[in-house]
Amino acid sequence: MSLKFLIDEDVPRSTARVLRDAGFDAVDVRDVGLRGKSDTDVFFYAQQEQRIIITCDMGFSNILHYPPHENAGILVVRIPDSKPIDSLNEEILRSVQEIGEKLNHHLAIVELGRVRLRG
């Protein structure tokens, strides 16, 4: 698959590794000089690099600020903090594999056992 991801700093670092191990191109904001940067900076970088943002930040789900057809794609993770990191990573990977290329230019909301897609 040709999907490329940018992992936001509110998502575990291990998520990028899990996605890379599954064959995806994934980088973490902390590894590309974006630690502590604004959502605007993270979004701009993702668009320049044509990367789908994976984040827990609900601000990115605002389609008025981030219209799906005008960006590479955004995947917002809505999994309780009480769940282990391995479970969170499994849900993200399952969702990415299930939706695939449909993630491009869409907003996906990942919850336990389901994914909602908006385009």
N, CA and C atoms as a LAMMPS dump frame, in Angstrom:
ITEM: TIMESTEP
0
ITEM: NUMBER OF ATOMS
357
ITEM: BOX BOUNDS ff ff ff
-5.0000000000000000e+02 5.0000000000000000e+02
-5.0000000000000000e+02 5.0000000000000000e+02
-5.0000000000000000e+02 5.0000000000000000e+02
ITEM: ATOMS id mol type element x y z
1 1 1 N 0.838 -1.194 0
2 1 2 C 0 0 0
3 1 3 C 0.874 1.245 0
4 2 1 N 0.362 2.28 -0.568
5 2 2 C 1.138 3.515 -0.658
6 2 3 C 0.74 4.545 0.398
7 3 1 N 0.016 4.126 1.406
8 3 2 C -0.403 5.058 2.439
9 3 3 C 0.792 5.502 3.281
10 4 1 N 0.82 6.813 3.576
11 4 2 C 1.877 7.398 4.408
12 4 3 C 1.217 8.067 5.605
13 5 1 N 1.796 7.884 6.783
14 5 2 C 1.193 8.383 8.007
15 5 3 C 2.134 9.281 8.791
16 6 1 N 1.52 10.242 9.495
17 6 2 C 2.206 11.084 10.457
18 6 3 C 1.522 10.847 11.796
19 7 1 N 2.271 10.345 12.767
20 7 2 C 1.72 10.019 14.076
21 7 3 C 1.877 11.233 14.984
22 8 1 N 0.751 11.749 15.495
23 8 2 C 0.76 12.921 16.372
24 8 3 C 1.324 12.534 17.741
25 9 1 N 1.756 13.541 18.508
26 9 2 C 2.434 13.251 19.78
27 9 3 C 1.501 12.775 20.884
28 10 1 N 0.19 12.804 20.664
29 10 2 C -0.732 12.268 21.668
30 10 3 C -1.057 10.792 21.416
31 11 1 N -0.355 10.196 20.461
32 11 2 C -0.481 8.772 20.132
33 11 3 C 0.85 8.126 20.533
34 12 1 N 0.823 6.894 21.048
35 12 2 C 2.084 6.267 21.472
36 12 3 C 3.126 6.208 20.348
37 13 1 N 4.378 6.39 20.725
38 13 2 C 5.484 6.278 19.759
39 13 3 C 5.467 4.928 19.047
40 14 1 N 5.06 3.897 19.769
41 14 2 C 5.082 2.542 19.21
42 14 3 C 4.148 2.382 18.014
43 15 1 N 3.178 3.279 17.857
44 15 2 C 2.233 3.173 16.74
45 15 3 C 2.957 3.259 15.4
46 16 1 N 3.917 4.162 15.29
47 16 2 C 4.673 4.285 14.033
48 16 3 C 5.407 2.984 13.733
49 17 1 N 6.009 2.383 14.748
50 17 2 C 6.73 1.117 14.552
51 17 3 C 5.785 0.004 14.119
52 18 1 N 4.621 -0.09 14.765
53 18 2 C 3.641 -1.118 14.417
54 18 3 C 3.207 -0.961 12.959
55 19 1 N 2.956 0.257 12.53
56 19 2 C 2.555 0.491 11.139
57 19 3 C 3.695 0.173 10.173
58 20 1 N 4.915 0.574 10.527
59 20 2 C 6.066 0.251 9.665
60 20 3 C 6.266 -1.257 9.559
61 21 1 N 6.125 -1.957 10.679
62 21 2 C 6.275 -3.416 10.671
63 21 3 C 5.238 -4.083 9.774
64 22 1 N 4.093 -3.427 9.582
65 22 2 C 3.036 -3.95 8.712
66 22 3 C 3.211 -3.494 7.259
67 23 1 N 4.289 -2.747 6.994
68 23 2 C 4.583 -2.362 5.614
69 23 3 C 4.186 -0.954 5.219
70 24 1 N 3.741 -0.156 6.187
71 24 2 C 3.337 1.212 5.891
72 24 3 C 4.49 2.186 6.131
73 25 1 N 4.421 3.333 5.495
74 25 2 C 5.374 4.419 5.692
75 25 3 C 4.8 5.282 6.813
76 26 1 N 5.425 5.255 7.989
77 26 2 C 4.903 5.995 9.143
78 26 3 C 6.036 6.686 9.881
79 27 1 N 5.839 7.976 10.178
80 27 2 C 6.792 8.736 10.969
81 27 3 C 6.057 9.398 12.13
82 28 1 N 6.792 9.644 13.181
83 28 2 C 6.253 10.26 14.388
84 28 3 C 6.642 11.733 14.396
85 29 1 N 5.73 12.613 14.815
86 29 2 C 6.035 14.042 14.854
87 29 3 C 7.276 14.338 15.689
88 30 1 N 7.521 13.507 16.711
89 30 2 C 8.675 13.719 17.587
90 30 3 C 9.994 13.441 16.873
91 31 1 N 9.925 12.713 15.762
92 31 2 C 11.136 12.369 15.015
93 31 3 C 11.386 13.287 13.821
94 32 1 N 10.464 14.206 13.567
95 32 2 C 10.625 15.119 12.418
96 32 3 C 10.598 16.581 12.853
97 33 1 N 10.919 16.832 14.127
98 33 2 C 11.037 18.2 14.621
99 33 3 C 9.731 18.908 14.924
100 34 1 N 8.657 18.148 15.13
101 34 2 C 7.354 18.769 15.382
102 34 3 C 6.858 18.596 16.818
103 35 1 N 7.712 18.131 17.718
104 35 2 C 7.295 17.974 19.117
105 35 3 C 6.887 19.345 19.664
106 36 1 N 5.692 19.412 20.258
107 36 2 C 5.23 20.65 20.878
108 36 3 C 4.736 21.703 19.903
109 37 1 N 4.718 21.386 18.628
110 37 2 C 4.258 22.361 17.619
111 37 3 C 2.734 22.398 17.582
112 38 1 N 2.202 23.448 17.001
113 38 2 C 0.749 23.63 16.922
114 38 3 C 0.12 22.632 15.95
115 39 1 N -1.189 22.463 16.094
116 39 2 C -1.932 21.623 15.15
117 39 3 C -1.74 22.134 13.724
118 40 1 N -1.681 23.442 13.574
119 40 2 C -1.497 24.045 12.249
120 40 3 C -0.167 23.602 11.643
121 41 1 N 0.895 23.614 12.445
122 41 2 C 2.208 23.18 11.962
123 41 3 C 2.202 21.699 11.592
124 42 1 N 1.583 20.874 12.444
125 42 2 C 1.499 19.436 12.183
126 42 3 C 0.701 19.198 10.905
127 43 1 N -0.417 19.895 10.773
128 43 2 C -1.267 19.741 9.591
129 43 3 C -0.513 20.16 8.326
130 44 1 N 0.185 21.29 8.376
131 44 2 C 0.927 21.784 7.217
132 44 3 C 1.986 20.763 6.784
133 45 1 N 2.725 20.232 7.751
134 45 2 C 3.743 19.231 7.431
135 45 3 C 3.101 18.016 6.763
136 46 1 N 2.012 17.535 7.344
137 46 2 C 1.333 16.348 6.798
138 46 3 C 0.894 16.593 5.358
139 47 1 N 0.401 17.786 5.08
140 47 2 C -0.065 18.079 3.713
141 47 3 C 1.117 18.166 2.741
142 48 1 N 2.207 18.792 3.187
143 48 2 C 3.402 18.898 2.34
144 48 3 C 3.937 17.516 1.974
145 49 1 N 3.856 16.602 2.931
146 49 2 C 4.399 15.247 2.751
147 49 3 C 3.341 14.249 2.28
148 50 1 N 2.097 14.714 2.106
149 50 2 C 0.968 13.852 1.737
150 50 3 C 0.826 12.665 2.695
151 51 1 N 0.85 12.991 3.991
152 51 2 C 0.712 11.984 5.038
153 51 3 C -0.641 12.115 5.723
154 52 1 N -1.225 10.996 6.049
155 52 2 C -2.464 10.934 6.806
156 52 3 C -2.093 11.088 8.28
157 53 1 N -2.737 12.023 8.957
158 53 2 C -2.46 12.258 10.377
159 53 3 C -3.212 11.227 11.214
160 54 1 N -2.511 10.612 12.154
161 54 2 C -3.147 9.751 13.154
162 54 3 C -2.999 10.477 14.484
163 55 1 N -4.132 10.777 15.107
164 55 2 C -4.138 11.613 16.305
165 55 3 C -5.272 11.214 17.247
166 56 1 N -5.156 11.617 18.499
167 56 2 C -6.255 11.5 19.466
168 56 3 C -6.913 12.858 19.68
169 57 1 N -6.406 13.874 19.033
170 57 2 C -6.868 15.259 19.181
171 57 3 C -8.169 15.459 18.401
172 58 1 N -9.272 15.607 19.128
173 58 2 C -10.583 15.768 18.487
174 58 3 C -10.665 17.044 17.65
175 59 1 N -9.78 18.003 17.893
176 59 2 C -9.776 19.217 17.08
177 59 3 C -9.601 18.911 15.605
178 60 1 N -8.857 17.848 15.297
179 60 2 C -8.634 17.475 13.904
180 60 3 C -9.891 16.886 13.25
181 61 1 N -10.904 16.563 14.049
182 61 2 C -12.133 16.01 13.473
183 61 3 C -13.103 17.105 13.033
184 62 1 N -12.737 18.364 13.235
185 62 2 C -13.583 19.482 12.834
186 62 3 C -13.46 19.672 11.321
187 63 1 N -14.485 19.231 10.586
188 63 2 C -14.398 19.271 9.121
189 63 3 C -14.518 20.69 8.561
190 64 1 N -14.912 21.646 9.407
191 64 2 C -14.912 23.036 8.948
192 64 3 C -13.486 23.578 8.903
193 65 1 N -12.67 23.181 9.879
194 65 2 C -11.269 23.605 9.911
195 65 3 C -10.384 22.732 9.037
196 66 1 N -10.732 21.46 8.93
197 66 2 C -9.929 20.496 8.17
198 66 3 C -10.832 19.717 7.208
199 67 1 N -11.327 20.369 6.148
200 67 2 C -12.223 19.687 5.206
201 67 3 C -11.539 18.459 4.593
202 68 1 N -12.166 17.292 4.69
203 68 2 C -11.53 16.063 4.207
204 68 3 C -11.057 16.127 2.754
205 69 1 N -11.83 16.72 1.889
206 69 2 C -11.447 16.751 0.477
207 69 3 C -10.248 17.659 0.216
208 70 1 N -9.871 18.463 1.219
209 70 2 C -8.745 19.39 1.064
210 70 3 C -7.487 18.942 1.806
211 71 1 N -7.478 17.716 2.315
212 71 2 C -6.273 17.248 3.007
213 71 3 C -5.988 15.788 2.676
214 72 1 N -4.821 15.331 3.054
215 72 2 C -4.385 13.965 2.734
216 72 3 C -5.209 12.912 3.465
217 73 1 N -5.776 13.288 4.603
218 73 2 C -6.572 12.364 5.403
219 73 3 C -6.231 12.515 6.872
220 74 1 N -7.213 12.232 7.707
221 74 2 C -7.032 12.325 9.155
222 74 3 C -7.732 11.132 9.794
223 75 1 N -7.033 10.464 10.702
224 75 2 C -7.6 9.353 11.449
225 75 3 C -7.565 9.746 12.923
226 76 1 N -8.732 9.933 13.519
227 76 2 C -8.833 10.334 14.924
228 76 3 C -9.162 9.093 15.754
229 77 1 N -8.338 8.844 16.751
230 77 2 C -8.478 7.661 17.598
231 77 3 C -9.279 8.024 18.843
232 78 1 N -10.395 7.341 19.046
233 78 2 C -11.271 7.564 20.204
234 78 3 C -11.355 6.279 21.014
235 79 1 N -10.225 5.872 21.562
236 79 2 C -10.156 4.653 22.364
237 79 3 C -9.804 5.071 23.787
238 80 1 N -10.521 4.558 24.778
239 80 2 C -10.283 4.979 26.168
240 80 3 C -8.825 4.804 26.604
241 81 1 N -8.347 5.779 27.378
242 81 2 C -6.98 5.734 27.906
243 81 3 C -6.74 4.502 28.773
244 82 1 N -7.819 3.919 29.286
245 82 2 C -7.675 2.754 30.162
246 82 3 C -7.257 1.502 29.39
247 83 1 N -7.384 1.522 28.071
248 83 2 C -6.988 0.369 27.256
249 83 3 C -5.469 0.327 27.127
250 84 1 N -4.885 -0.867 27.131
251 84 2 C -3.435 -0.976 26.97
252 84 3 C -2.986 -0.46 25.594
253 85 1 N -1.737 0.008 25.536
254 85 2 C -1.189 0.539 24.284
255 85 3 C -1.255 -0.499 23.177
256 86 1 N -1.004 -1.764 23.499
257 86 2 C -1.062 -2.808 22.47
258 86 3 C -2.448 -2.894 21.846
259 87 1 N -3.489 -2.752 22.658
260 87 2 C -4.865 -2.786 22.141
261 87 3 C -5.127 -1.592 21.23
262 88 1 N -4.65 -0.426 21.646
263 88 2 C -4.81 0.776 20.832
264 88 3 C -4.12 0.585 19.482
265 89 1 N -2.882 0.088 19.501
266 89 2 C -2.153 -0.127 18.255
267 89 3 C -2.825 -1.167 17.366
268 90 1 N -3.384 -2.203 17.969
269 90 2 C -4.102 -3.224 17.197
270 90 3 C -5.327 -2.619 16.506
271 91 1 N -6.073 -1.772 17.212
272 91 2 C -7.256 -1.133 16.624
273 91 3 C -6.866 -0.207 15.477
274 92 1 N -5.787 0.557 15.665
275 92 2 C -5.334 1.459 14.607
276 92 3 C -4.908 0.652 13.381
277 93 1 N -4.104 -0.38 13.583
278 93 2 C -3.638 -1.193 12.459
279 93 3 C -4.808 -1.879 11.762
280 94 1 N -5.727 -2.436 12.525
281 94 2 C -6.896 -3.096 11.945
282 94 3 C -7.694 -2.107 11.098
283 95 1 N -7.881 -0.911 11.622
284 95 2 C -8.645 0.11 10.905
285 95 3 C -7.958 0.518 9.608
286 96 1 N -6.656 0.732 9.683
287 96 2 C -5.891 1.135 8.497
288 96 3 C -5.946 0.041 7.429
289 97 1 N -5.81 -1.21 7.859
290 97 2 C -5.861 -2.318 6.906
291 97 3 C -7.26 -2.505 6.33
292 98 1 N -8.28 -2.273 7.15
293 98 2 C -9.665 -2.435 6.71
294 98 3 C -10.064 -1.352 5.709
295 99 1 N -9.711 -0.121 5.989
296 99 2 C -10.139 1.002 5.149
297 99 3 C -9.206 1.21 3.964
298 100 1 N -7.916 1.024 4.178
299 100 2 C -6.944 1.159 3.098
300 100 3 C -6.966 2.514 2.422
301 101 1 N -6.958 2.507 1.11
302 101 2 C -6.856 3.729 0.306
303 101 3 C -8.026 4.69 0.523
304 102 1 N -9.128 4.193 1.081
305 102 2 C -10.266 5.079 1.351
306 102 3 C -9.926 6.149 2.382
307 103 1 N -8.831 5.945 3.12
308 103 2 C -8.402 6.942 4.097
309 103 3 C -7.962 8.242 3.427
310 104 1 N -7.483 8.136 2.191
311 104 2 C -7.046 9.34 1.481
312 104 3 C -8.2 10.329 1.36
313 105 1 N -7.963 11.561 1.787
314 105 2 C -8.938 12.649 1.694
315 105 3 C -10.241 12.352 2.441
316 106 1 N -10.116 11.613 3.543
317 106 2 C -11.271 11.321 4.38
318 106 3 C -10.911 11.552 5.846
319 107 1 N -11.949 11.681 6.656
320 107 2 C -11.813 11.703 8.098
321 107 3 C -12.308 10.353 8.596
322 108 1 N -11.484 9.657 9.35
323 108 2 C -11.876 8.383 9.947
324 108 3 C -11.835 8.532 11.461
325 109 1 N -12.876 8.053 12.119
326 109 2 C -12.927 8.039 13.578
327 109 3 C -12.835 6.575 13.996
328 110 1 N -11.782 6.24 14.743
329 110 2 C -11.56 4.863 15.182
330 110 3 C -12.018 4.718 16.621
331 111 1 N -12.934 3.779 16.832
332 111 2 C -13.398 3.432 18.168
333 111 3 C -13.184 1.936 18.338
334 112 1 N -13.352 1.431 19.538
335 112 2 C -13.173 -0.003 19.758
336 112 3 C -14.114 -0.789 18.854
337 113 1 N -13.544 -1.585 17.968
338 113 2 C -14.342 -2.463 17.118
339 113 3 C -15.032 -1.822 15.94
340 114 1 N -14.84 -0.514 15.708
341 114 2 C -15.509 0.095 14.556
342 114 3 C -14.763 1.341 14.073
343 115 1 N -15.028 1.668 12.822
344 115 2 C -14.446 2.848 12.209
345 115 3 C -15.569 3.582 11.467
346 116 1 N -15.647 4.882 11.678
347 116 2 C -16.602 5.718 10.926
348 116 3 C -15.796 6.538 9.938
349 117 1 N -16.255 6.61 8.716
350 117 2 C -15.539 7.322 7.659
351 117 3 C -16.405 8.45 7.141
352 118 1 N -15.784 9.636 7.023
353 118 2 C -16.472 10.806 6.466
354 118 3 C -15.643 11.362 5.336
355 119 1 N -16.298 11.712 4.244
356 119 2 C -15.544 12.21 3.094
357 119 3 C -15.942 13.539 2.612
